[in-house]
């Protein structure tokens, strides 16, 4: 793994989708980004996220950015 791939940010998109009974495909349609890009985010492989995308996800899921993304300093680096 490259150093770029090592980080301690965790994405909780799967939990939020489950809590809302929503699929990744439904979220994709409502947010306006591809399922592939949402999947990359969901699986923790995203290197960045645009604020506009984060804002739209939070609007659709009725959540705060901190509900979606957290910092886990104990995660393996």
Rosetta blueprint (number, residue, H / E / L):
1 X L
2 X L
3 X H
4 X H
5 X H
6 X L
7 X L
8 X L
9 X E
10 X E
11 X E
12 X L
13 X H
14 X H
15 X H
16 X H
17 X H
18 X H
19 X H
20 X H
21 X L
22 X L
23 X L
24 X H
25 X H
26 X H
27 X H
28 X H
29 X H
30 X H
31 X H
32 X L
33 X L
34 X L
35 X H
36 X H
37 X H
38 X H
39 X H
40 X H
41 X H
42 X H
43 X L
44 X L
45 X L
46 X L
47 X L
48 X L
49 X L
50 X L
51 X H
52 X H
53 X H
54 X H
55 X H
56 X H
57 X H
58 X H
59 X H
60 X H
61 X H
62 X L
63 X L
64 X L
65 X H
66 X H
67 X H
68 X H
69 X E
70 X E
71 X E
72 X L
73 X L
74 X L
75 X L
76 X L
77 X L
